[in-house]
Amino acid sequence: MGNFTEFLLTGFSDNPVLQKVYATVFSLVYLAALTGNLLIMAVTTTDQHLQSPLYFFLKNLSFIDNCYISVTIPKSIMNFLTNIYSISFLGCALQVFFLFVLCGTEYALLLVMSYDRYAAICHPLHYEVLMNRGSCGQMVVASWLWGCIYGALHAAGTFSVSFCETNKVSQFFCEVPSLLKLACSGETVLEHGLIIASCAVFFMCFIAMLVVSYVHIFSTVLKIPSSKGRVKTLSTCLPHIAVVILFLFSGSLTYVAENFVTSSLLKSLTSLLYTVLPPTVNPVLYSLRNRELQAALRNMIAGK
C-alpha cells in the first residue's frame, strides 16, 4: 500500500481567475457531453424504429461515455470552485479503477460494434440469427466483464507500490503515469508490465476484430453495383470508424506526450483529449450521418 493518506492534484494553474475560467469551461463541456449522450440513450430506448442491435450498442456506448466523463470532471470542477485539490488515497484508487474499467469496456464494445457492422453488411441474411437479442446482451456483459478485470489489474498494479518524497500529482485527476512517477525506485515494474501487456492485447484485438472486419466490409461494399448503394452502406460504418480513431488517437497521443512534455499544464491539456473529447464528440459523430437518429431526435424534441 502507498504511504500517503491523500494526494494533491496540481495539473492546472492555482490562479483564482483562471480557476473560475477552468470551472466554467469544464462545466459547459460536461453539460454538453451529458446532454448529448442522454438524448441518444433516451431516443434509442423510446423510439420503436431504433431497436436494432446497432442502436442497442450505441445506447450502451452513450451510457459508458457519461460514466467515463463523470469519473474526473465533477471532481475537477469542485476543486476549481473550492480551491481544494486534495483527493484521498481511496478516492484516487477508485478513480484509477473506474477509469480503466470504463476505458476497457468502451474499447471492447467498439470491437463488438465492428462485428455488428460486419454481420450486417457481409452476412445480411444471417444477421438476425448472429445478432439476436440474447447474443447482443451477452456481448455487452462480456465487454463489462473485460473492463472490470482490466480496471482491477491496473488499480492493483498501481497502488501496490510505495510512494516516496511527494504526494503532488501533476495532473487534474489520478492518472497512472503521473502516479508512477511518485513511486519509490524499482517498484513500478508490475504496472509497467501490465501497461505493455494491455497495449499488446489492445493491438492484437484491433488487428483481429477491427481491421479484419473492415477489410471484409470494404470488399463487400465494392461489390455493390450502384454507387448510391455503396455510399449508403458505407455511411453506416463511418461514425463507428470515426469514434474508434478518436478513441485510439486521443489515448495514444496522451501517453506519448507524457514522455516528451515537461509542463504539467500541457500534460493536463493533452489528458483532456482522452478523458473529455471522446464522450463529448461521440454523440455528434453518430448523429451527424445517421438520418434515422436525426429524425427520432427531432420528433422527441418536438414532442411527437
N, C-alpha and C positions, 0 to 999 in steps of 0.2 A: 504494500500500500504506500501511497505517497505520504510525505511527512509534512504536508501543508493541510490546513483546515479549509482554506479558501484560496482562490486565485483572483488576480486583478486583471481585467480586460482593458488593455491600453492601446487599442488599434487606431483610434481616431484622436483628433485634437481635443485638448481639455479647455479650449477657448469657449467661454459661455455663449457667445454669439453663434459660433459655429455649431455648438451642441444643439441649439434650438433649430438651426437650419437642417442638421442631420436628422433630428427628430421629426421635423415636418416632412422632409423628403421620404424618409423611411415609412412614415405613417401613410403617405399618399400611395407609395408603391405597394405597401402591404394591403391597403384597402382595394387597390386595383386588382391585385392578384386574387384576393378573397372573392371579390365580386365576380370576376371572370370565371373562376373555377366553380363557384356556387351556382352561377347561371347555367353552366354546362351540366352540372350534376342535376339541377332541377329539371331542365328541359329533357335530358335523356332518361329521366325517371318518369316524368308525367306524360310525355308525348308518345302515343301508341305507334307512331311511324318510326320511332328511333329506338327500337327494341332488338336490333340485330347485335351480334357479337361485337362488331366494331364499336358501337356506342356503349355497350356494356363495359368494354375495356377502357374507353375514353372516360366514362364516369368514374371508374376506379383510378385512372391516372389523375383526374382532377382532384379527387379526394386525397391522393398521396401528395400532390403538389401543395394543397392547402396545409396539410400537416407538416410538410417539409419546410415551407417558409415560416411556419409558426414556431418552429424549434428555436430559431435565432432572432428573428426580427422583433417580436414583442419585448423580449428581454433587453435588446439593444435600445429600443425606444424608451423604455423605463430608465435605463442607465443614463441616457442623454438628458431626460427631464429631471431626474433626481440628483444627477452628478455623483452617483454611487456606482462604481464599476466592479464591485466585488461579486463573485459567484462562489457558492460553497463547493467543496470538493465533490460531494454527492451530486449537486446540480450540474457541475461540469462533466462528471462521468455520464449522467443521464443525457446531457446534450450530445456528447460524442456518440453514445449508444443509439439514440433516436435518429441522428443524422445519418449514420451508417445503415441503420435499418431501412430508412426511407429511400436512401440512395440505392441500396442493393435491390430493394423491392421495385423501384421505378425502372431500373435497368432490366430486371427480369421481366417486368411487364412489357417493356418496349420490345424485348425479344419475342414475347408471346404475340404481340400485335403484328410483328413482321410475319410470323407464321400464319396469323389470321389472313393477312393480305395475300400470302402465298396460296393458301387454301381457296380463297375466294376467286382468285384470278386464274390459277393454274389447274384447279380441280373444282370448277363451279358445280358440276353435277353431284359431287360428293360433299359439298360444303356443309349442308345441314347435318350430315352424319358426323363429319370431322369436328365441327364446331357447334355441337349441341349444347343445351343449357348446362348439363352436368359436366361436360369436359371443360367448358369455359370457367365454371366455378372452381373446378379442380386446378386449373392453370393459375387462377388468381390466388388461391390458397397456397399453391406451391411457390408463387412469387413472394408472398408474405413470409412463408417459412424460410426461404432462402435469405430474405432480408434480415430476419431475426437472428439467424445463425451468423450472418455476416457482421451484423452490429455487435453481437455478443463477443465474437472473436476479437474485433478491433478494440472494443471498450476494455476487455480483459487484458489485451496486449499493451495498450497504452497505460493503463493505471496499475499494472503490475510492477512498474518501475518506481524508484525513489527519486524525488525531485530535489535538486540542490540549488543553493545560492539565492535564487529569487523566485517569487510566485507571480511575477508580472508576465502575462501572456500578450504578445504583440499582435493581437487580433481583437475584433469586436465580439468574438464568440470563441468557444473552446475548440480550436482546430488542432487536429492531431500533429501536423508537422511543427506548429508553434509550441505545443506542449512538450514534444520530444526534445526540443532544444533546451528545456529546463531540466531534463533528466540527468542523473549522475552518469559519469563516463562509463561506457561499456554496458549499460542496462537497456539499450534500445534495440538490441539485436532481434528480439522476438517480434516486436511490432514492425520493424523494417522488413523482416522476413515475411510477415503477414501481408504487408503492403505489396511487396514484389509478387507474392503468390496470387493475391487477389487481382493484380494487374494482368498477370498471365492468364488467369481464369477468364477475366473480362475480355481479353483479346481473343482467346480461343472461342468463347461464346459468340463474340462479334463475327468471327470468321464463319463459324459453324451455322449460325442461325441467320444473322442479318445479311451477310454477303451472299451466302448460298441461296437464301430465299429470293433476294432481289436479282440475282443472276437468272434464276428461273422465271421470275416475274417479267423482267425486261425481254427475255427471249420469247415469252408467250405474247407479250404486248406487240412485239414486232411482227408477229404472225397475223395480227388482226388486219383485215384487208382495208378498212376505211380509216383515214387519218383522224376523223372525228371520233371514231370508236377507240382508237389508240389514246387520244388525248383524254377522253372521258375516263377510260380505265386507269390510266396513269395518274390522273388527278386525285384518285382515292388514296394513292400512296405518297404523294408529295408532302402532305402535312406530317406524316409519320417520319419520312426521311429528314425533314427539316428539324423536327423535335429531337431525333437521335443525334444529328450533327451538332445541334446546340448543346445538348446534354454532355456529349463526349468532349466537344471542343472547349467548353467553358471549364469543365473539371480538369482536363489535361493542361490547359493554359495556366490555370491557377497553381497547380503543383510544379509546373516548370518554372513559373515566376518565383516560386518560393526559394529556389536555389540561386536566382540571379538578381532579385530585387532586394535591396537592403532597407529601404524606407518602410516603416511599419504602416504608414498611411497608404502607400501604393500596394502593399500586400493585402491590406484590408479591402481596398478598392477592387483588386483582382479577385478576391474571395467572394465579392458580391456577384461575380459572373455566374458561379455555380450554385450559390445559395439563394439568390433572388431572381436572377434573369430567367431561368427555365420555368419556374412556377408562374411568373408574370406573363411571359410571352407565349407559353403553350396554348392557352385558350384562344389567343389571337391567331396563331398558326393554324389551328384546327377549324376555326370558324370562318377564316378568310376564303377558303376554297371549297367549303362544304355547303352547297346550296340548301340541302335538307336541314342542316343545323341552323343556317341563317334564317330560313323560313320559320322553323319552330321557335327560334328566339324572338323573331318579330311577332309571331302570334301570341307568345307568352307575355311579352311586354305590352302588347295591345289588349291583353285580357281576353283573348279568344280561346 
